[in-house]
Structures are given as structure tokens and as C-alpha cells.
Amino acid sequence: MLRLRYLCSRNYDKDKILGIIRDEIDKIEYTLTDLYELDFLANYAMQDFIHYFYCKKGYYVKKNFNEDKARLELCKAIIYHEDKIRRIVSNWISWWLVKWKQRVRIVFTDRSDREDDKEMGEMNEELKKIEKEVLNYHKRLAITALVNVNEICSLDIISDYLVKSEYSLLMNEYGVDKALDVINHKHDVMKFRIIKRAVDIAKSTKPLVLLKVKLNSTYH
């Protein structure tokens, strides 16, 4: 167990998964023109796979989720069952690349969108009134719901959008105080709304994530 904890603390799990994903993308994606693109795509995919692993193990539906324990299980799986993890990644990455091309659009810009920043700032003020554990739990529920409808790419970004947009809808429907009561205390209601939104998202074929890359910087 001590060795396992040591390897996990040294990012053994993430480094190993990154290498496996990189190898698999290199086999499949022939349109990449250089190693930088390959590394960027592999790093982007890595966190999605970790989310996917945690969802399939049932960790994210637990209110008392412990990331350290979950990472230990991931490290254990890689150390003792690497061949199985490689097979899972091999099957997963093929669909992930499909969803990447469908859901993510990269645009280059030399300016920031001040209106978007202002709107996000106003939303963040409302988020301060929501218990942090509740917010994190809802995001994990959103990730699980997305994975269950085969939305496995850009899970951090899409789950964040899903949860915050549901919060915003609730506040518009019921007012801030009543919405906060639902969000913080009525978990079954929120779970239903989150699952429904994930199903609605899966029905769409449009890009959902806009990666804005400044012209004078790299995107990694």
C-alpha cells in the first residue's frame, strides 16, 4: 500500500494513462501533422478518461466521493491490470475522437470577450451562495449522466456548463432564494434535472465547446 501511495503521489497513474492514450491516438488519428498536436490531444483526453474510469466504477454518484481513494484504485488497476486498462482505452479513444470532432471547435483570437466575462462574473456571485460540496456533487452527477449517454469528450467543460445553466434556469423560474433551497437540499430534483439535460445535450449534433486560442500563445 505504501508503494501504491508513493507511485500515485508521483503521478504514476496520469503519466501511464497519458502514454497509453498517446500511443492509441497515434495509431488511429492520421490527420495530425506534428507531435505537438498529438501531445495536446492526448493531454486533453487524459482527464476525460479519468472521469470515465471513475464513473464506470460508480465513484461519482457517491456524495462522500474521495478523490485520493479513487486515484489509488486507478493506480492499482494500472499496476496490476495494465493490459485490461489498455484494452479499455483502446475501445474508449475511438469514440472519444468522434466526439472530439463533433463537440469541440478551436478558434484563434487576439482579444477577450468582455461580455462573456461579465456574465460569468455575475453567475459566479450567485454560485458563492451554493454549498461547495453540493456544487461538486452536482458536477460529478453531470459527468456521470453525460458518460451514460456516450458524451465522453470535454467532460469538465460540458458538465460545468450543464450544472450552471440548470442553476440559472432554476433562479429564473423560482427566484434566487427558492432556487437555492432546491439546489442545496432537494438532491433528487437536481439529479432528475441534470440527467434530463444530459439526454437533451446528447440529442444535439452541434459543437458544444469553443476552445479560444490566442494568436500570440500556444494552446496547452
C-alpha positions in Angstrom: 0.0 0.0 0.0 2.9 2.4 0.8 4.4 1.7 -2.7 1.0 2.3 -4.2 0.6 5.6 -2.4 4.1 6.7 -3.4 3.5 5.9 -7.1 0.2 7.7 -7.0 1.8 10.8 -5.4 4.4 10.8 -8.2 1.6 11.0 -10.9 2.3 7.4 -12.0 -1.3 6.9 -13.0 -1.6 10.1 -15.0 1.7 9.6 -16.7 0.9 6.0 -17.6 -2.6 6.8 -18.9 -1.2 9.7 -20.9 1.4 7.4 -22.6 -1.3 4.8 -23.4 -3.7 7.4 -24.8 -0.9 9.0 -26.9 0.0 5.6 -28.4 -3.6 4.8 -29.2 -4.2 8.2 -30.8 -1.0 7.8 -32.8 -2.4 4.6 -34.2 -5.8 6.0 -35.2 -5.5 9.7 -36.0 -3.6 10.1 -39.2 -4.6 13.7 -39.8 -2.3 15.0 -37.1 0.6 16.9 -38.6 3.1 17.1 -35.8 4.0 15.8 -32.3 2.7 18.9 -30.6 -0.9 18.2 -31.9 -0.6 14.6 -30.7 0.6 15.7 -27.2 -2.1 18.4 -27.0 -4.9 15.9 -27.9 -3.5 13.2 -25.6 -3.4 15.6 -22.6 -6.9 16.8 -23.4 -8.2 13.3 -23.5 -6.4 12.1 -20.3 -8.7 13.9 -17.9 -11.8 12.7 -19.8 -10.6 9.1 -19.4 -10.0 9.5 -15.7 -13.6 10.9 -15.3 -14.8 7.9 -17.4 -13.0 5.4 -15.2 -14.4 6.9 -12.0 -17.9 7.0 -13.5 -17.8 3.3 -14.6 -16.5 2.4 -11.1 -19.5 4.2 -9.6 -17.4 6.7 -7.6 -19.1 9.9 -8.8 -22.6 9.0 -7.7 -21.4 8.9 -4.1 -21.9 12.1 -2.1 -18.8 11.3 0.0 -16.5 10.9 -3.0 -12.9 10.8 -2.1 -10.5 11.6 -4.9 -7.4 10.2 -3.2 -9.1 6.8 -2.7 -10.3 6.8 -6.3 -6.8 7.6 -7.6 -5.4 4.7 -5.5 -7.8 2.4 -7.2 -6.8 3.8 -10.6 -3.1 3.3 -9.8 -3.9 -0.2 -8.6 -5.7 -1.1 -11.8 -2.8 0.2 -13.9 -0.1 -1.6 -11.9 -1.9 -5.0 -11.7 -4.1 -5.0 -14.8 -2.3 -2.8 -17.3 -3.4 -5.0 -20.3 -7.1 -4.5 -19.3 -6.7 -0.8 -19.0 -5.0 -0.7 -22.4 -8.0 -2.5 -23.9 -10.4 -0.1 -22.2 -8.5 2.9 -23.5 -8.3 1.4 -27.0 -12.1 1.0 -27.2 -12.8 4.3 -25.5 -10.4 6.5 -27.6 -12.1 5.6 -30.9 -15.4 7.1 -29.7 -13.7 9.9 -27.9 -12.1 11.1 -31.2 -15.5 11.0 -32.8 -17.0 13.2 -30.1 -13.9 15.5 -30.2 -14.5 16.2 -33.8 -18.3 16.7 -33.2 -18.2 18.7 -30.0 -15.0 20.8 -30.0 -14.2 23.7 -32.2 -10.9 25.6 -32.0 -10.9 29.3 -32.9 -8.0 31.7 -32.9 -8.4 35.2 -31.3 -6.3 38.1 -30.2 -9.0 39.6 -27.8 -11.0 38.6 -24.8 -14.8 38.6 -24.8 -15.7 41.1 -22.1 -19.4 40.5 -22.2 -18.9 36.8 -21.6 -16.5 37.6 -18.7 -19.1 40.0 -17.2 -21.9 37.4 -17.5 -19.7 34.7 -15.9 -18.7 37.1 -13.1 -22.4 37.6 -12.3 -23.0 33.9 -12.3 -20.0 33.3 -10.0 -21.5 35.7 -7.4 -24.6 33.5 -7.3 -22.5 30.3 -7.1 -21.0 31.6 -3.8 -24.4 31.1 -2.2 -24.3 27.4 -3.1 -22.5 24.9 -0.8 -19.2 23.8 -2.3 -19.8 20.2 -1.6 -23.2 20.4 -3.3 -21.7 22.1 -6.4 -19.0 19.4 -6.7 -21.6 16.6 -6.2 -23.8 18.1 -9.0 -20.8 18.3 -11.3 -20.0 14.6 -10.6 -23.6 13.7 -11.3 -23.5 15.7 -14.5 -20.3 13.9 -15.6 -21.9 10.5 -14.9 -25.0 11.4 -16.7 -23.0 12.6 -19.8 -20.9 9.4 -19.8 -24.1 7.3 -19.6 -25.4 9.0 -22.8 -21.9 8.5 -24.5 -20.9 12.1 -24.2 -17.3 11.3 -23.2 -15.3 14.3 -24.5 -14.7 17.7 -22.7 -16.4 16.4 -19.6 -15.1 19.2 -17.3 -16.3 22.0 -19.6 -19.7 20.5 -20.6 -20.6 19.3 -17.0 -19.7 22.8 -15.7 -22.0 24.4 -18.4 -24.8 21.8 -17.7 -24.8 22.5 -13.9 -24.5 26.2 -14.1 -27.2 26.5 -16.8 -29.5 24.4 -14.6 -28.9 26.7 -11.7 -29.6 29.7 -13.9 -32.8 28.2 -15.1 -34.0 27.5 -11.6 -33.2 31.0 -10.5 -35.1 32.4 -13.4 -38.1 30.1 -12.7 -38.3 30.4 -8.9 -36.2 33.3 -7.9 -32.9 33.1 -6.2 -34.0 32.1 -2.6 -36.3 29.3 -3.6 -33.8 28.1 -6.3 -31.0 27.9 -3.7 -33.2 25.8 -1.4 -33.8 23.4 -4.3 -30.2 23.3 -5.3 -28.8 22.9 -1.8 -31.4 20.5 -0.3 -33.5 18.8 -3.0 -31.0 16.4 -4.5 -33.5 14.1 -6.2 -34.9 17.0 -8.1 -31.5 18.2 -9.1 -30.5 14.7 -10.2 -33.6 14.4 -12.4 -32.9 17.8 -14.0 -29.2 17.0 -14.6 -30.0 13.7 -16.2 -32.7 15.2 -18.4 -30.3 18.0 -19.5 -27.6 15.4 -20.3 -30.1 13.5 -22.5 -31.0 16.7 -24.3 -27.3 17.5 -24.9 -26.8 14.1 -26.4 -29.6 14.7 -28.9 -27.7 17.7 -30.3 -25.1 17.2 -33.1 -23.6 20.7 -32.8 -20.3 21.7 -31.3 -20.6 22.4 -27.6 -17.0 23.5 -26.7 -15.3 26.5 -28.2 -11.5 26.5 -27.5 -10.3 30.0 -27.9 -6.6 30.2 -28.6 -4.8 33.5 -28.5 -2.8 34.2 -31.6 0.3 35.0 -29.7 0.3 31.9 -27.4 0.2 28.2 -27.7 -2.8 26.2 -26.6 -1.6 23.7 -24.0 
